[in-house]
């Protein structure tokens, strides 16, 4: 069973698009929460992540950062274990 993944995004953010693509290519389903037109959701994202940029990605309710952060985890071989993907 794959991990619970939630991603706070805006519609045309290039890093959001890259993160979506990476997760989709891995076969990971995720909840995509659009914060671009909702100041309350943006504030919630900032409170949960401690950051004010998108995307903000959470795996099993743990903030892992944005696209650059998951790309680094991928290069280090640490992303699949977080996502509960069998090697």
C-alpha positions as CSV (number, residue, x, y, z in Angstrom):
1,X,0.0,0.0,0.0
2,X,1.5,3.3,-1.0
3,X,1.9,6.2,1.4
4,X,-0.6,9.0,1.8
5,X,0.7,12.0,-0.2
6,X,-0.7,15.5,-0.1
7,X,0.6,18.3,-2.2
8,X,-0.2,22.0,-1.9
9,X,0.2,23.6,-5.4
10,X,-0.8,26.4,-7.7
11,X,-2.0,25.6,-11.2
12,X,0.9,26.9,-13.4
13,X,3.8,26.5,-11.1
14,X,6.6,24.7,-13.0
15,X,7.9,23.0,-9.8
16,X,4.4,21.8,-9.0
17,X,4.1,20.4,-12.6
18,X,7.4,18.5,-12.1
19,X,6.4,17.1,-8.8
20,X,3.0,16.0,-10.1
21,X,4.8,14.3,-13.1
22,X,7.3,12.6,-10.8
23,X,4.7,11.2,-8.6
24,X,2.4,10.1,-11.5
25,X,5.4,8.4,-13.2
26,X,5.9,6.4,-10.0
27,X,2.2,5.4,-9.9
28,X,1.5,7.4,-6.7
29,X,-1.9,8.8,-6.1
30,X,-1.9,12.1,-4.3
31,X,-4.3,14.7,-3.1
32,X,-3.6,18.0,-5.0
33,X,-4.7,21.0,-2.9
34,X,-4.8,24.2,-5.0
35,X,-3.9,27.1,-2.8
36,X,-3.5,29.8,-5.5
37,X,-6.9,31.5,-5.1
38,X,-7.5,30.6,-1.4
39,X,-5.6,32.7,1.2
40,X,-6.9,30.5,4.0
41,X,-5.5,27.3,2.4
42,X,-2.2,29.1,1.6
43,X,-2.0,30.1,5.3
44,X,-2.8,26.5,6.4
45,X,0.0,25.2,4.0
46,X,2.5,27.8,5.6
47,X,1.5,26.7,9.1
48,X,1.9,23.0,8.4
49,X,5.1,23.2,6.4
50,X,6.8,26.3,7.8
51,X,7.4,27.5,4.2
52,X,5.6,29.9,1.9
53,X,6.5,28.4,-1.5
54,X,4.7,25.8,-3.6
55,X,4.7,22.9,-4.0
56,X,4.7,21.7,-0.4
57,X,4.6,18.0,-0.3
58,X,3.6,15.8,2.7
59,X,4.1,12.1,2.9
60,X,2.2,10.3,5.6
61,X,1.6,13.8,7.2
62,X,5.3,14.5,7.3
63,X,6.5,17.7,5.5
64,X,9.2,16.7,3.0
65,X,9.4,20.1,1.2
66,X,9.0,21.0,-2.4
67,X,10.1,19.5,-5.8
68,X,13.8,20.1,-5.3
69,X,13.5,18.2,-2.0
70,X,11.8,15.1,-3.4
71,X,14.1,15.2,-6.4
72,X,17.1,15.0,-4.0
73,X,15.4,12.2,-2.1
74,X,14.9,10.4,-5.4
75,X,18.6,10.8,-6.4
76,X,19.6,9.5,-2.9
77,X,17.3,6.5,-3.2
78,X,15.3,7.6,-0.2
79,X,12.0,8.6,-1.9
80,X,10.7,5.1,-2.8
81,X,11.0,3.9,0.8
82,X,9.1,7.0,2.0
83,X,6.4,6.2,-0.6
84,X,6.3,2.5,0.4
85,X,7.3,1.5,-3.1
86,X,8.8,-1.9,-3.4
87,X,12.4,-1.8,-4.8
